[in-house]
Amino acid sequence: AETAAVPLGRTRNDLCPHLDLVRRSPNEISIPSRNVRTIDEAQLQRVMHSISVSGFVDPPIVDETGSVLDGAIRVIAARKLSLPTIPCIVTR
């Protein structure tokens, strides 16, 4: 069943929404202009190192339009590492 966008201040009826695991180019994923956290260069380097050592094991969560809901720093790290695609969890 399709789930409509939830107006601000209201809760979802389905607290376990449908999720798809897909591969997307990091360059096609949009980072919100008002990111909740400031990207610290030292943290970005740690994330890049972690991906280099362990692989991309913590996919960002994106909406159907490709906007990041969680995991902006991982997407930025993937771009800097020139990864062609990364796994993403898409929520509807």
C-alpha positions in Angstrom: 0.0 0.0 0.0 1.2 3.5 -0.9 1.9 5.8 2.0 1.2 9.5 1.5 3.5 12.2 2.9 2.7 12.9 6.5 2.0 16.5 7.4 4.3 18.1 10.0 3.3 17.3 13.6 1.4 14.1 12.7 2.6 10.5 13.1 2.6 7.7 10.5 0.1 4.9 10.7 2.7 2.5 9.5 5.8 2.6 11.8 7.5 0.0 9.7 7.3 1.5 6.2 8.2 -0.4 3.0 12.0 -0.2 2.4 13.9 -1.0 -0.8 17.7 -1.6 -1.0 19.0 -0.1 -4.2 22.3 1.0 -5.7 22.6 4.6 -6.7 25.4 6.9 -7.8 26.5 9.1 -4.9 26.4 12.0 -7.4 22.7 11.5 -8.1 21.8 11.7 -4.4 21.0 15.1 -3.1 22.2 16.4 0.3 19.8 18.8 2.1 21.0 22.4 2.0 20.0 22.6 5.6 21.9 19.6 7.0 21.3 19.0 10.7 25.0 18.5 11.4 28.0 20.5 10.2 30.4 18.2 8.3 33.7 18.1 10.2 36.7 17.3 8.0 38.2 15.0 10.6 35.0 13.0 10.8 34.7 12.9 7.0 38.2 11.4 6.9 37.3 8.8 9.5 34.2 7.8 7.5 36.3 7.5 4.3 38.8 5.4 6.1 36.1 3.1 7.5 34.6 2.7 4.1 38.0 1.9 2.7 38.7 -0.7 5.3 35.3 -2.3 5.8 33.4 -1.5 2.6 30.1 0.4 2.4 28.1 -1.5 5.1 25.9 1.3 6.5 23.7 2.5 3.6 22.2 6.0 3.8 18.4 6.4 3.9 16.9 8.3 1.0 13.4 9.2 -0.1 11.9 8.3 -3.5 13.3 11.5 -5.0 16.9 10.7 -4.0 17.1 13.2 -1.1 19.1 12.0 1.9 17.1 11.5 5.1 20.0 10.0 7.1 23.6 9.5 6.1 24.8 12.7 4.4 28.4 12.3 5.5 28.5 8.7 4.0 27.3 10.0 0.7 29.9 12.8 0.7 32.6 10.2 1.7 31.5 8.0 -1.2 31.8 11.0 -3.6 35.3 11.8 -2.4 36.3 8.1 -2.8 34.9 8.2 -6.3 32.6 5.2 -5.7 30.5 4.6 -8.8 27.4 3.3 -6.9 26.5 2.8 -3.2 23.7 0.8 -1.5 20.9 3.0 -0.4 17.7 2.3 1.6 14.8 3.9 -0.1 11.7 4.6 2.0 8.2 5.3 0.7 
